[in-house]
Amino acid sequence: MSLTLDEARARAAVISDVSYAVDLDLTDPSADRFGCRTTVRFRASAPDTFLELTAATDLEVTLDGAPVDPAYDGRRLHLTGLDGAHELTVQARLPFVTDGEGLHRTVDPADGETYLGAYLGLDVAQRLFACFDQNDLKAPVTISVAADPSWTVLANGRAVSESGGHWEFAPTPPIPVALVCVVAGPWRSVRWEHAGLPFGWHARASLATELARDADELRAVTEACFDHYAEIFEEPYPFDSFDQVLVPGLNWGAQEQPGCVIYRDEMLPVGRVPEDLRLLRASVVAHEMAHMWFGDLVTMTWWEDSWLQESFADYLGYRVAEEAGGYVGALLGHEAGRKPAAYDADERRSTHPVAAHPEDVPDVAAAATIFDSISYAKGNSVLRQLVTWLGDETFLRGVNTYLTRHRFANATLADFVAALDEASDRDVRAWVEVWLRQSGFDTIRVERDGDVPVLHRDGVRPHRFRVTALDGTSTYVDLADDPVPLPQLAGLAVVPNSHGETFARIVLDEQSWDAVATGLSGIEDDLTRSVLWTMLFDQVQTRDLAPQDFLALVERHLPAERSPSLVSTIVTRTLGRVLPLRVPHESVAEAHALIAAACATPTDDPDLAQAFAGGLVATQSDPALLRGSLGSLTPALRWRAVRRLAEVGAADVELIEAERRRAPGLAADLGAAAALAARPTPAAKAEAWAVASDPAVGNRMFTAVLGGLWSAQQADLIAPYVDRYLREAPSWSERGAGFAQVVGQARPTLLLTDAQRALLHEQLAGELPTVLRRQWSDWADDLG
């Protein structure tokens, strides 16, 4: 019963002046349910409406001080007899969850401490309190919480009272209910003041050492990004505090709750922090902070404009992390890690414009499917092209008009275009029609007129980008209908879009291709190499490059790669995309051996060594070498090595349990579960399946167990479970859209047989939950 566009429009037309007071009773975190009392003040211009409240028990409702008994179907409270201003009070008990959608409960096995976090989002606010669960009924929210007096409790507003296990928080400005936040537990905190506001970073008690280790860096990047946004945005930071909490069990990488951002706490690892994670973490900090303006201050009206929030935050996240935070190389994470996924997404049947029409998103369940690589990575790339095309000053002038005009309100694509159009003398509306309203992407081809490279465009969009010759010479080019010759680069191999300024496939001429094939790792510029690796990934996906030829390029160039981020990205995408989609299971062992050999590269650079170690422990088949490496690995890589030992039959239950006891905690429990599932025995697979298929399994445990269970080198052993996954996953996905996303992402990581593909298509022909259908449809398209 997901809210439809028509229902949202009808309700927004008759409901106004909404505010909430939400009182949560979290004093018994070991119970099945928590108490919630919500007071909703609103004005109605029609007699009937409804609020959302999911899975409530012990329901008591009063309207304007009088008890009422509204119809309740487990999801909606239906009200009648309305006229004018009203005060509705809803008292209920709601379930704690372990799937990341609602008030999520985690018990940390490191110390037995309990942590609670309201992880909201699409159709999820109603799992915390009674509300009008739609974006364009923004409202002030006042939170109060009763909990263990020894805990720390945080919410969107600044705490105005803390006494005897009771916390009161200041009312927020108008915010969407999907972004309400409450987190509670014995957090360890680093607090300070900056720009006249209280700031804080918070993490589980068992991560106190890691928080102290990274505190200076986390504070520095927070302040640098905050000060940069204060400089480029005319609207001041719109909230009264800024807390950032590293939480367990979050389905997303992070969420932009106003004044209280939450991040998955894998971003605070034990041991040395890999370079690619440091760059990603800084980019995500900048991304979520950008949302304080794009999404929190100004919010999309309906979900078709999710790009107005996500594309902007993604673009600014990488840009500001590098420009303001000093994280040189942050953009590599986008160009090599995320942009390839956007090209893949834009060629599937499920593709959609960056800016869809409202009617293309008929309900919130459909909206969950467009928080994807198009709304994030393609939208980011398109905005980067817009800035390149308009100029930074013009772009920011339009952005500031948009933010000021719609502060604490809702907006649409038309509102953003109007602001840009006022700021620029260029034809912004025509640009929007081809770039934002049309799906797909253009191709930029290099041809030769004698020795002169000539650029051609197959498509309809104007492009401005850099062209770099392999001798390091570069020039900017505007490419539209007419070919562009480059006489200044005569005789040279060239790479168009060499810094990723536009979103387009690149096809090299024979001379340039030959030079890249032999000299890729010798190219000095990291971004140019990342763009070329993206080209190679694309060619494997489109079958223009055979997987064995791609692996030969990995064998040749990965050992000489100088960027730890690129090493990690190349290995991750090769193992996660190329092998499962293009390499038959009987050839996987050979591919693993090739990758392991490429990663066995000696280096004095500790970041590079760690990146190579990640590839090595995932692919090495020699138990002695794996055991010998354990002492030199970070805890995360050590668990990956133990899992690989189990996968090749060299780690039994006793070894895995002894490893778990070395440093007990969430990571150890998950690492052990994955390793146990990886063992190549029928009993191990049956035990793993029992854990994953338990209706109460937590989201992290589910992912860990299935991640360990699937192994292309155990294709015959796991074949029955591929069939069971395809048959049973639809029922698992009924827990909610977020868990359905987790289920779809945990699909088998091997090339399916003809019979397995037939079963996948059979399931797609039937009834499936919306989010899982999108995941599986994309999987089928990727398999070809």
C-alpha positions, 0 to 999 in steps of 0.5 A: 500500500505505497502512497501514490502520486494521485493520493499525495497530490490530493492530500497536499491540496487539503492539508496544511499548517502541519507540525509534530510533537513526537515522544518516544519511550525507549526505556526497554530496548530489549522489548519487541516494541517501543512506545510512541506518542505523536501529536499532530497539529494540522488544518484540513479543508476537506472532511476526510484524510489519512495518516500513515502508521505501520504495524502499530499495536495498543493504539489510542487516538484522540482528535481535538481532545476526544477519543476516536476510533478511526479505521486502521488497516495496519498502515493507514489511519483514516480520519473523517469529520474534519474541518479547519484546525485540528489536534490529533494525538496517536499513542501506539507501540511499534516494532524495533527492526533489524532490517534498517527500515524503522527504529533499528536495534543493534546489540554490539557483541563486543561489549553487549551494548545496545544501539537504537537508530531511526533510519527513515526514508521512503515510506519509513517515517510511518514506522517511527510515528504517525505522520503525513508521509510525503515530502511536500507536507514539510513540518516542524518536528519536536522530539522528546525521548525517554531512555537509559540515563547513561546513554547519549540521545541525538536528534535533528534539533539541538538538545534543550533539556537532558535530565534523568533519562529524558531528552527534549530537543528544539523544534526543527524548521519545516523538514520532510518527515522522511528525514527525522532522526533519532539515535540512542545508545552509549555513543562515544563522542567528539564535540566542539564548536565551529562558526557559532554552532555545536558540532559532533562526531559519534560512534559505538563505544567499541569503536572509541579507539578508532574515533579518537584515531580519526577525530582530527581528520573528521573534524578537519574535513567537516569544518573545511566543507562547512566553510566552503558551503558558507562561502558559495551558498548565500543561504546560511546553514539552515539548522541549529547544530551539526552532529554526524553519527557512525551507526550500525546496520544502515542500508545506505552509505549515509543519510542526510537527516537535517542536523544529524547525519548518519553514516554506516559505521564501516566507514570507521574501520579497525586498523589502517584506513585504506586510501580509497575509503579515506577519499570516499569518506571525505566525499560522503561527508561533503555529499551529506552536508550538501544535502542540508541545502539540496534536500533539507532546506529545499526539498523535491515535491515528488520523487521524480525530482530525486535528482535535484537532491542526489545529483547535486549532492553527488556532484558537490561531494566529490568536488568539495572534498577535493577543492575544500577538503584537500582530498586530491584524487577524490574524483577517481572514486566517481570516474572509475568506481561509480560512472561505469555503473551509470553507463551500464544503467543507461543501457538497460530497459529500466533506464530513465531520464535524469529528470523523469516526469511525475507520472513516470513515478506513480507511487513511492515503491516506484520511487525507490527504484530511481535512487540508482546510478542514473540519479546519482552518478549520471546526474553528477556527471551531467551537472559537471557537464552543465558547469563546464558548459555554463561556467562556474560563476553562472551556475552558482548564481542560478543555484543561489537563486533557486535555494533562496526562492524555495527555502524551507519549501518544495521545488521541481525541475521547472523551478530549478530551470527558471533560476538557471535561465535567469542567471545565464544568456545561454539556452538552458531550457534546450540543454535541459531537454536533451540532457535531463529529459532524455535517457541514454548517452552519446558516443564520442569517436576519434577518427583520422584525417591523415595524421590529424585526429578528428572528433565525431559525435553520435547523438544529440547533446552538446559537449564540452570536454578536455582532450589529452594526448598521451604525451600530456598535451591537452585542449578543451573542445566543444563538440556538437553536430560538426566534426572537430579536427585537432591539427595541433595534436597531429600524429598523437594518440588522443583520449577525448573526455580525458578528465570526465567532464561529460557523460558519453561513451568514447571510442578510440581510433586504431592508433590511439587504441594501440597506444593505450593497450600498450601504454595505459599504466604509463600515462601520468595523469590518474584521471585519464587512466581512470577514464580509460579503465571505464572505457574498458569496463564498458567494452566488456559489458557491451561485448566489444572486448572479450573478457580474456582480452580484458584480463590480459590488460589487467595482467599487463597494467595492474602491477604498474598502477600507482593509484591505490584507489584505482587498484582497488576499483579495478580489482573490485569491478573485475571481481564483482562485474566482469567475472560474474557476468562474462566468465564461465565458472570453469574459467574463474580459477584461472582468472583468479590466478591471473589477478592474484599474480597481478596483485603480488606486486612488491611496493614500499607505498603502504596504501598501494600495498594495502590495495594490492593485498585486497585483491590478493586475499580475494583471489589467492588459492594457496593456503600456505600463502594466505595463512602467511599473510594473516599477520600483516593484514588489517582486520577487514582484510584478515577476515577476507583472507579467512573467508578465502581460506574457507572457500578453498577448503583450508579453514574449518569451524575451529579455525574460524571460531578461534579467529572470531574470538581474537577480537569479538565484535560486529565485524568478527561475527559477520566475518565468521558468518561469511567464512562459515558459509564459504566452506565447500561442503553441503552441510556448510551451505545448508547451515548458511541458507538456514541463517539467511532465510530466517525471517528475523535475520538482520540486514548485515548478517544476511549480506555476509552469509550470502556473500560467503555462500556464493562462489563461482568455483563451487558452482555445482555445490551451490546450484540448488541454492541459486534456484532457491534464491530465485524462488524464495527471495520475493517473499524475503523482499516483502519486509520493505523496499530497503531490505528488498534492495539488500536482497537483490544486491545479494544475488549469486555472483557467478555466470548463470547457466541456461537453466538458471537464466530461464528460471530468472526470466520465469520469475520476472514474468510473474509477480515480484515486489517492485524493488526486487523486480528492478534489481532482477530485471537489471541483472537479466539485462546485464547477463545479456 
